[in-house]
Amino acid sequence: MSLSKKHQPVLLEETVNYLAVKKGHYYLDATFGRGGHSQAILEQGGLVIALDFDQEAIEVGQENFKEAIAHNKLTLVKENFKNLEAVINNLAKTQDINLAGILFDFGTSTEQLTSSKRGFSFNAQDNDILDMRMDQDLGVKAGDLLIVLSEKQLTQVLAEYGGERQARQIAKAVGKVKRDQPDSLHYSKTLMQIVERVKGGRLGKLHPATKTLQALRIAVNDELNNIELALPTAFELLQKSDAIDKRLLCIAFHEGEDRLVKRFFKKTADQNLAKLLTKKAITASEEELKNNPRARSAKLRALAI
């Protein structure tokens, strides 16, 4: 089994340590991606149930983890993590599953970010569609949002989900293109050009459209609402489990994601239902940042149940 050379799971050592993986126990990797965290759990002797709603991630995982799947050490399911309870209940009909830990990594995989075909990439070609759907079965693409949202609504999306300070100016520029050439908004290159006109070129290592793409990705995939639905469900599943020393871990990359996690973890700890293992979010070491700059915004929080 070999992972993509591009793939570098963030905070891997810290994740394994806080999960406290026990041999023969089940762990739910609710955001499989390219399977880096799942692989680490398997190497510690854990059994993994992994979810991802990206069909490409599932297909790559089925190829890379053939042996683990064949030996029933890994169960890979195409599903949104907001539906994790239904997945576990369905599997429990034929397997004795007592979850010892659940992990969420809310980041986008390197393969998604660098694929021009998915609309996540800054290196857009003329005919690359501004898609940004994690689940290809979703109906609305990012380009569709640019066309249907009003300038006020788009400003709100860019500001709230992306923290974009020039949200109003970008939304206004999008509005002008929508009036003149609406069909061009279906293409990634059009959006890149709009943002570059408003903001200018790169500031340091960040592309000027970084926050805009982040905001659209979150909106298209309804990511924050999914997290709000999934956290209490995951917690309840672990509460019901007969395993001991159960752990719930979340890795967030966006302030909105981390705020939801922090608030939920604090609430459960204040009610004496769980114990906070991380009083402050764990961030990447200098050594990891050298090898994986994408980890710079990652924040890990852990809860013992």
ZANU-860119 format. One line per 4 residues: their letters; for each residue y, x, z of N, C-alpha, C, O. Coordinates in steps of 0.05 Angstrom, whole numbers, m for minus. Each point is the difference from the previous one (the first is absolute). Last residue first. Layout:
<atoms>
A	Y,X,Z,Y,X,Z,Y,X,Z,Y,X,Z  ...
</atoms>
This chain:
<atoms>
IALA	219,m278,530,m6,m28,8,m25,m1,17,m7,m22,9  92,93,m49,m27,m2,10,m4,m28,12,17,m10,14  51,58,m93,m3,m19,22,m29,0,8,m18,0,m17  98,59,m47,m27,m6,8,m1,m16,25,16,3,18
RLKA	50,38,m109,m1,m13,27,m28,m8,6,m15,m9,m18  75,75,m58,m25,m11,10,4,m10,28,11,13,18  50,11,m112,0,m3,29,m25,m13,9,m7,m22,m9  58,75,m83,m23,m13,12,3,0,31,7,19,12
SRAR	50,22,m84,9,m25,12,m23,m15,15,4,m22,9  m17,108,m53,25,3,16,8,m26,13,12,1,22  m87,23,m85,m6,m8,28,25,0,17,m1,m8,24  m4,38,m116,1,m29,2,m5,m10,28,6,m23,6
PNNK	m12,117,m33,27,m10,7,2,m30,3,18,m10,13  m97,83,m5,2,m27,m9,27,m12,7,2,m14,20  m25,105,m2,m22,m6,m19,3,m28,m12,m11,m5,m21  73,36,87,0,20,m21,m20,m6,m22,5,4,m24
LEEE	m1,m58,101,22,m6,m18,2,21,m22,8,m7,m23  m71,19,93,m8,m22,m18,22,m5,m20,m6,m5,m24  25,67,90,m21,11,m18,m8,m22,m20,m4,6,m23  64,m28,92,14,16,m21,m21,10,m20,6,2,m24
SATI	m34,m91,73,8,27,8,14,14,m23,m2,m8,m23  1,m102,37,m14,23,m12,11,27,10,24,2,5  m18,m91,58,9,8,m27,m14,25,m9,m13,14,16  6,m102,61,m9,27,m8,9,5,m28,m5,m16,m18
AKKT	52,m53,92,m16,2,m24,m6,30,m5,16,18,4  m2,m51,96,17,4,m23,m19,4,m25,m22,10,3  m22,m32,72,26,m11,9,21,3,m21,18,m17,m3  m126,12,m3,23,15,m12,26,m13,10,8,m21,m12
LLKA	m90,m16,38,m8,28,0,22,18,m11,0,25,5  m6,m127,45,13,17,m21,m10,28,3,3,12,21  m58,m102,8,15,24,11,11,15,m24,m14,7,m19  m14,m118,41,m8,25,m13,17,23,12,19,m5,15
LNQD	m12,m84,15,m23,m5,m17,m10,26,m13,m23,0,m10  103,m22,70,m24,13,12,m26,m7,m16,m21,m1,12  115,m20,m33,m16,m22,10,m26,10,13,m18,m16,7  79,76,m48,15,m13,21,m16,m23,12,4,m6,24
ATKK	m40,50,m99,m1,18,23,15,m13,24,m9,2,22  11,m47,m105,m27,0,11,m3,17,25,m14,m7,19  97,8,m65,m5,m27,10,m28,m1,13,m3,m11,22  29,89,m68,14,m2,25,m7,m27,14,m4,m2,24
FFRK	m29,16,m112,m14,18,20,13,m3,27,m14,m1,21  56,m43,m92,m25,m13,6,m15,16,21,m11,m11,19  93,46,m52,4,m25,15,m26,m13,9,m2,m8,23  m2,85,m79,11,7,26,3,m25,18,m7,0,23
VLRD	m17,m12,m114,m21,12,16,9,5,28,m14,m7,20  78,m24,m81,m20,m21,6,m22,10,17,m9,m13,19  73,75,m49,12,m18,20,m20,m22,7,m2,m8,24  m20,69,m92,m3,12,26,12,m19,22,m11,m1,22
EGEH	21,m25,m113,m28,0,8,m4,10,29,m13,m13,16  99,17,m54,m8,m28,5,m29,m2,9,m6,m16,18  42,101,m43,11,m9,25,m9,m29,7,m6,m6,23  m56,69,m82,25,m14,m5,9,m12,27,m17,m9,16
FAIC	m67,52,m30,17,18,m15,28,m11,m3,17,13,m11  m113,m20,81,22,m13,m15,17,21,m14,2,22,9  m104,m38,41,18,20,m11,20,m14,m18,m8,m12,m20  m63,m17,107,16,m7,m24,17,24,m8,12,14,17
LLRK	m105,m49,50,19,20,m10,15,m9,m24,m11,m14,m17  m58,m16,106,14,m11,m23,22,20,m8,17,6,17  m117,m6,45,26,11,m8,11,m15,m24,m14,m7,m19  m64,4,110,7,m8,m28,29,8,m6,17,1,18
DIAD	m91,10,58,22,18,m8,8,m5,m29,0,19,m16  m90,m64,28,17,10,22,21,19,m12,m4,12,m21  m53,m102,m22,2,29,1,19,7,23,16,m16,9  m37,m74,m40,m14,10,24,2,31,2,m10,11,20
SKQL	82,m85,m68,m22,19,m4,m12,9,26,15,3,20  64,m61,m31,m26,m14,0,m24,19,m2,m22,m7,7  112,41,m13,m4,m13,27,m28,m12,2,m13,2,21  41,31,m104,m8,21,18,m5,m10,28,m18,9,15
LEFA	50,m69,m80,m27,9,m7,m10,22,19,m23,m1,8  112,m29,1,m19,m20,10,m29,8,m7,m18,m4,16  88,58,m50,m1,2,29,m21,m19,12,m16,8,17  36,m14,m109,m15,25,6,m4,3,30,m21,8,9
TPLA	76,m78,m37,m28,m5,m8,m18,24,7,m22,m3,10  116,9,2,m13,m16,20,m29,m6,m6,m16,m2,18  63,53,m85,m1,13,26,m13,m17,22,m18,9,14  35,m41,m107,m24,16,5,m1,12,29,m22,1,11
LEIN	97,m54,m47,m24,m16,2,m24,16,10,m16,m9,15  98,54,m32,4,m19,23,m25,m18,4,m7,m7,22  9,65,m97,m3,15,25,2,m19,24,m15,2,19  33,m38,m103,m29,6,3,m6,15,26,m20,m5,13
NLED	110,m12,m38,m14,m24,9,m29,4,4,m12,m10,19  61,81,m55,7,m4,28,m13,m25,11,m9,m1,23  m3,23,m117,m13,19,19,6,m6,29,m18,1,17  25,m40,m114,4,m15,25,m11,15,24,m13,m10,17
NVAI	21,36,m113,m26,m1,13,1,m15,27,m20,m2,14  99,15,m69,m21,m9,m18,m26,m5,14,m13,m20,m5  86,58,54,4,m28,m6,m22,m11,m18,m10,m22,5  10,114,18,m5,m16,24,3,m30,m6,m16,m16,9
RLAQ	37,77,m78,m29,1,6,m7,m18,24,m19,m15,m1  110,28,m22,m14,m18,m19,m29,m1,5,m13,m22,m2  64,82,54,7,m28,6,m14,m19,m18,m11,m21,9  1,113,m26,m13,m7,25,5,m29,7,m18,m15,7
LTKT	63,52,m81,m28,m5,m6,m15,m8,25,m18,m18,m1  108,41,13,m2,m24,m16,m29,m6,m6,m8,m23,2  29,103,42,2,m23,18,m2,m26,m15,m10,m20,10  7,101,m61,m22,0,20,2,m26,17,m20,m14,3
APHL	76,50,m79,m12,m26,0,m21,m4,22,m14,m20,1  63,104,m19,19,m21,8,m12,m28,2,11,m17,13  m69,106,8,10,m13,m25,19,m22,9,m5,m14,20  m15,102,41,m4,m29,m4,11,m9,m27,23,6,m7
KGLR	m17,83,49,m26,m4,m12,m5,m30,m8,m19,m6,m14  119,36,22,m22,15,11,m26,m5,m14,m1,1,m25  58,m64,m9,12,11,24,m21,15,15,m17,m12,14  30,m20,m124,m15,5,24,18,10,23,19,15,m5
GGKV	36,m64,m70,m26,14,m1,m13,3,27,8,m14,19  60,m69,m35,0,27,m10,m28,12,1,m19,m14,2  48,m79,20,m1,20,22,2,29,m9,4,18,16  1,m96,m77,14,m8,24,2,23,20,21,5,12
REVI	m70,6,m92,29,m4,m7,16,m7,25,23,9,3  m116,0,6,13,26,m4,29,m3,m8,16,17,7  m69,m95,2,5,13,26,14,27,m3,18,7,16  m43,m53,m95,20,m15,15,7,14,26,23,3,6
QMLT	m93,32,m58,26,6,m12,22,m15,15,22,11,3  m111,m27,22,7,27,7,28,7,m10,16,12,14  m53,m95,m38,8,0,28,9,28,8,20,4,14  m55,m14,m100,25,m15,2,11,2,29,23,5,4
KSYH	m110,29,m24,22,18,m8,27,m13,2,20,13,7  m101,m62,10,8,18,21,24,17,m7,18,4,16  m37,m104,m57,m9,28,m4,12,18,21,24,m2,7  m6,m93,m20,m29,2,4,m10,28,m1,m23,6,5
LSDP	114,m33,m24,m6,3,29,m29,0,6,m8,6,23  47,m24,m110,m3,29,5,m6,5,30,m9,22,7  27,m110,m44,m27,9,m4,m4,30,7,m22,8,6  110,m51,m3,m18,m7,22,m28,11,m3,m13,9,19
QDRK	112,11,m55,m27,7,m11,m21,m6,22,m12,19,10  105,m47,3,1,11,m27,m27,4,m13,m5,m7,m23  17,m27,114,15,m17,m18,m1,9,m29,0,m16,m18  m41,68,86,m14,m26,m3,14,m19,m19,m12,m15,m14
VKGV	52,97,38,m22,5,m19,m15,m27,m5,m8,m6,m22  74,5,89,12,4,m27,m21,3,m21,2,m12,m22  m30,7,111,9,m26,m9,13,2,m28,m3,m18,m16  m23,97,62,m23,m15,m11,8,m26,m11,m10,m9,m21
AKAI	76,57,64,m6,13,m25,m25,m13,m13,m1,m3,m24  26,m27,110,20,m8,m20,m6,12,m27,3,m14,m21  m56,40,93,m6,m28,m7,20,m10,m21,m7,m15,m18  22,101,54,m24,0,m17,m7,m28,m9,m5,m5,m24
QRAQ	75,15,85,8,11,m26,m23,0,m19,3,m5,m24  m19,m23,113,17,m19,m14,8,10,m28,m1,m16,m20  m49,73,79,m16,m23,m10,17,m19,m16,m8,m9,m21  20,100,66,14,m9,m23,m14,m24,m13,0,m3,m25
REGG	m36,45,102,28,m4,7,17,m11,m24,20,m13,4  m128,5,24,17,10,m21,29,m7,6,8,m24,0  m98,7,44,21,15,14,20,12,m20,13,20,6  m94,m77,m22,3,28,m9,20,16,16,1,24,m3
YEAL	m23,m118,19,m26,13,m4,2,30,m7,m18,15,4  98,m69,11,m19,m4,23,m26,15,m3,m9,12,19  77,m8,m89,11,9,26,m20,m1,22,m3,18,16  m19,m51,m102,4,29,m1,10,11,26,m8,22,8
VQTL	m3,m116,m17,m26,13,m2,4,31,1,m14,13,15  92,m66,m18,m14,m3,26,m26,15,0,m7,13,19  55,m18,m100,14,17,19,m14,m1,27,m3,21,12  m28,m80,m77,m9,27,m5,14,20,18,m12,19,10
QKES	39,m109,m5,m28,3,10,m10,29,m4,m13,11,17  98,m34,m52,1,m1,30,m28,5,11,m4,15,19  13,m23,m112,12,25,9,0,1,31,m5,21,11  m70,m82,m50,28,1,m4,11,27,10,m15,15,13
LVIL	m87,m31,m51,17,2,24,29,0,m8,8,12,m20  m78,m12,m47,2,m26,14,19,1,24,11,m21,8  m30,100,m63,10,m22,m17,5,m25,15,20,m14,m5  m59,91,46,27,7,m8,13,m23,m16,24,m4,1
LDGA	m115,m4,24,19,m4,22,28,6,m8,19,m15,7  m88,33,m68,5,m29,2,20,m6,22,17,m17,m2  m47,105,m8,18,m7,m21,7,m30,0,23,m8,m6  m89,42,64,26,8,9,21,m8,m21,22,m8,8
KVGL	m109,m52,m8,5,29,m2,29,5,9,16,m18,3  m91,m67,15,28,9,m5,2,31,1,m8,13,20  m77,m63,m5,13,m10,m25,26,13,m7,7,3,m23  m101,37,72,25,m13,7,15,m8,m25,m2,14,m21
DQDM	m79,37,21,m3,m29,m2,25,m15,8,2,m24,m5  m15,120,12,6,m8,m28,m4,m30,m4,7,m10,m22  22,68,109,m22,m17,m8,6,m11,m27,19,m15,m4  44,70,38,m23,14,10,m26,m15,m8,m20,13,m7
RMDL	117,m13,m46,m20,m16,15,m22,18,10,m12,15,m16  89,10,m42,1,5,29,m18,m18,17,3,m1,24  43,11,m124,m20,m17,11,1,m1,31,11,m19,11  41,47,m105,8,1,28,m17,m20,16,8,m23,4
IDND	m35,77,m99,8,m26,13,7,4,29,m14,15,15  19,54,m103,m13,m4,26,11,m25,14,24,m3,4  2,46,m92,m15,m24,1,m15,m5,26,m17,m18,1  75,96,m18,14,m23,m11,m15,m26,4,12,m21,5
QANF	m32,96,67,3,1,m29,11,m26,m10,2,m20,15  6,69,87,m7,m22,m17,4,6,m29,20,13,m8  m24,33,104,m1,12,m26,m9,m21,m21,m20,3,m14  26,m21,108,27,5,m9,0,11,m29,20,m2,m14
SFGR	m98,m65,60,8,28,m6,29,1,m10,10,m18,m13  m66,m61,33,9,13,25,14,27,m6,14,10,17  m60,m73,m80,28,m6,5,11,12,26,22,m5,7  m111,9,m57,2,m19,22,29,m7,7,5,m19,14
KSST	m33,85,m80,m10,m26,m9,3,m22,21,0,m23,m6  21,117,19,21,m14,m14,m9,m28,m9,17,m17,m4  m50,79,88,m10,m13,m24,23,m15,m13,10,m20,11  m6,68,74,4,17,m24,m10,m12,m26,3,11,m21
LQET	m9,m55,108,28,9,m3,4,16,m25,22,m1,m12  m109,m28,36,16,m22,m7,29,8,m6,12,m8,m19  m72,73,50,m8,m8,m27,16,m24,m9,8,m2,m24  2,34,113,12,18,m20,m6,m9,m28,18,2,m18
STGF	m19,m78,93,m15,24,m7,15,17,m21,16,m10,m15  30,m53,92,m9,m2,m28,m14,26,m7,9,21,6  0,m62,98,12,15,m21,m12,m6,m28,m21,m12,m2  0,m20,96,15,m17,m17,13,15,m24,16,m12,m15
DFLI	m104,14,82,18,21,m11,17,m15,m22,m10,m5,m21  m59,m24,110,17,m7,m22,17,24,m8,13,12,17  m110,m33,44,22,17,m10,15,m12,m23,m13,m10,m19  m61,m12,108,12,m10,m25,24,18,m6,16,6,17
GALN	m113,m7,51,26,8,m8,9,m11,m26,m16,m6,m18  m67,m13,62,10,18,21,29,9,m7,13,12,17  m83,m101,m42,20,19,m8,10,17,24,6,m11,21  m99,m40,m46,19,2,22,20,21,m6,m6,24,2
IDQT	m76,m82,m57,24,16,m1,16,m3,25,10,m21,7  m108,2,m58,10,0,27,24,18,2,m3,24,2  m33,m81,m92,1,26,14,10,m4,29,16,m18,5  m22,m53,m70,m25,15,m7,m1,27,15,m21,14,m2
KALN	93,m77,13,m22,m19,m4,m26,15,m5,m22,m10,6  108,53,3,m14,m4,25,m23,m20,m3,m17,m2,18  79,20,m89,m19,22,3,m18,m4,25,m23,7,1  93,m69,m16,m20,m2,m21,m21,21,2,m24,m6,m2
NIVA	98,9,61,m17,m23,6,m22,m4,m21,m23,m7,7  88,74,m22,m17,7,22,m19,m23,7,m24,5,5  89,m22,m71,m19,21,m9,m20,7,22,m24,1,m5  95,m60,25,m20,m13,m17,m21,20,m10,m24,m7,m2
ELNK	97,40,52,m18,m15,17,m22,m14,m17,m23,0,9  94,49,m52,m21,17,12,m20,m16,17,m23,7,2  105,m25,m63,m24,m17,2,m23,15,13,m23,m7,m5  108,47,m11,7,m24,15,m24,m18,3,0,m18,18
FNEK	m3,99,m71,m6,2,29,9,m24,16,m9,m3,23  m26,m1,m126,25,5,14,m5,1,30,m16,m16,11  m61,40,m84,12,m22,14,26,10,13,3,23,7  m100,13,m52,27,m4,m13,12,m25,14,m8,m23,m5
VLTL	m66,95,47,6,m28,m8,28,m2,m12,19,10,11  m107,60,26,26,0,m13,5,m28,m12,m16,m11,m15  m46,69,91,1,m25,m14,28,m3,m11,19,m1,15  m86,86,25,26,m10,m8,m3,m27,m15,m16,m2,m19
KNHA	m59,44,55,19,12,19,29,m9,m7,17,0,18  m106,m17,m64,12,m21,18,18,12,21,3,m12,22  m48,57,m98,m13,2,26,12,m19,21,m4,3,24  38,1,m113,m28,m4,m4,m15,1,27,m20,m14,3
IAEK	112,34,m5,m4,m28,m6,m30,m6,m1,m9,m20,10  35,109,m2,6,m14,25,m5,m30,m3,m9,m13,18  1,66,m96,m21,7,19,4,m16,26,m19,m11,11  86,5,m80,m26,m13,m7,m22,4,21,m14,m18,7
FNEQ	116,38,m17,m15,m4,25,m28,m13,m5,m10,m14,16  74,34,m87,2,24,17,m18,m3,25,m8,21,11  13,m94,m75,m11,25,m12,0,23,19,m21,14,2  58,m96,26,m28,m4,m6,m13,24,m12,m24,6,4
GVEI	117,m5,10,m15,2,25,m30,m4,m4,m16,15,12  75,m29,m84,m1,29,6,m17,4,25,m16,19,1  33,m108,m23,m18,13,m20,m3,30,4,m22,11,m2  82,m61,57,m27,m8,5,m19,15,m19,m21,10,9
AEQD	113,0,m22,m9,14,24,m29,m6,7,m15,18,8  56,m65,m79,m5,28,m7,m9,16,24,m18,17,m4  43,m107,17,m26,2,m14,m6,29,m8,m23,9,2  82,m45,81,5,13,m26,m27,5,m13,m16,16,10
FDLA	29,m50,79,3,m21,m20,7,11,m27,8,m15,m18  m69,48,109,23,7,m17,3,m22,m21,m20,m10,m10  m42,43,106,12,m20,m17,22,12,m17,13,19,8  m109,9,55,26,7,m12,10,m21,m19,m16,m11,m16
IVLG	m57,42,101,6,m23,m18,28,5,m10,19,2,16  m93,70,32,26,m9,m10,m3,m25,m17,m16,m2,m18  m32,70,101,m6,m17,m23,26,m14,m8,15,m9,17  m29,109,35,6,m28,1,m9,m15,m25,m5,12,m20
GQEL	1,85,42,m23,m16,6,5,m30,2,m18,m15,8  77,91,m34,m4,m1,29,m23,m17,8,m6,m3,24  31,9,m115,m7,28,8,m4,2,31,m15,17,9  48,m98,m47,m28,4,m7,m10,27,9,m23,3,10
IAQS	114,m21,m1,m15,m16,19,m30,3,m5,m16,3,19  75,38,m79,1,14,25,m16,m15,22,m13,12,17  22,m51,m103,m17,23,m1,m1,14,27,m21,9,9  81,m80,m19,m28,m9,1,m19,23,0,m19,0,16
HGGR	110,18,m30,m5,m7,28,m29,m9,4,m13,6,19  40,12,m108,2,24,16,m6,m5,30,m15,15,12  17,m74,m97,m22,3,19,1,24,17,m20,8,12  82,m51,m80,m20,18,m12,m21,10,20,m16,18,m6
GFTA	61,m108,28,13,19,m18,m19,17,m15,m18,m11,m14  12,m60,92,m18,22,m8,14,21,m18,m3,24,5  26,m97,71,16,9,m23,m14,25,m12,10,23,4  m44,m65,73,11,m24,m13,16,7,m25,8,m18,m15
DLYY	m91,56,75,22,12,m14,12,m21,m17,m9,m6,m22  m58,1,110,12,m13,m23,24,16,m10,20,3,14  m116,20,44,29,2,m1,9,m13,m26,m12,3,m21  m83,5,91,14,m9,m24,30,3,3,12,m5,21
HGKK	m97,66,23,18,m23,5,15,m7,m26,4,17,m17  m64,60,29,m15,m25,m2,16,m25,5,m10,m22,m3  49,111,44,m22,m1,m20,m14,m27,1,m7,m10,21  111,23,5,m26,2,13,m22,m4,m21,1,m19,m16
VALY	112,46,21,m23,m10,m15,m26,6,15,m6,22,8  110,m24,9,m23,8,18,m26,m10,m11,m15,m15,13  111,7,m43,m21,m20,m4,m24,5,19,m15,m18,7  88,79,m9,7,m25,13,m20,m22,m4,m3,m17,18
NVTE	m11,101,m61,2,4,29,6,m26,15,m13,m6,20  14,8,m115,m27,2,10,m1,3,30,m16,m12,14  101,11,m56,m14,m26,m3,m28,1,12,m8,m18,15  58,98,m20,10,m18,21,m14,m27,m1,m6,m11,21
ELLV	m12,72,m90,m11,10,26,8,m18,23,m16,m7,17  53,m13,m103,m29,m3,1,m12,8,27,m15,m15,12  108,m1,m57,m6,0,28,m30,m3,5,m9,m15,18  27,m8,m116,19,10,19,m10,m2,29,m17,m17,6
PQHK	m35,34,m105,5,m20,21,19,11,21,m3,23,9  m9,4,m112,2,13,26,6,m22,20,23,m8,3  m52,23,m116,1,m17,24,0,17,26,m17,17,4  9,15,m97,27,m7,7,2,m13,27,20,1,14
KSLS	m103,24,m54,14,23,9,29,m6,8,12,14,17  m93,m86,m9,19,10,m20,15,24,12,7,1,23  m102,m15,18,24,m15,m3,18,11,m21,m3,23,m8  m108,m21,20,24,15,m1,24,m18,m3,0,m19,m17
M	m115,26,40,24,m17,0,25,18,0,2,18,17
</atoms>
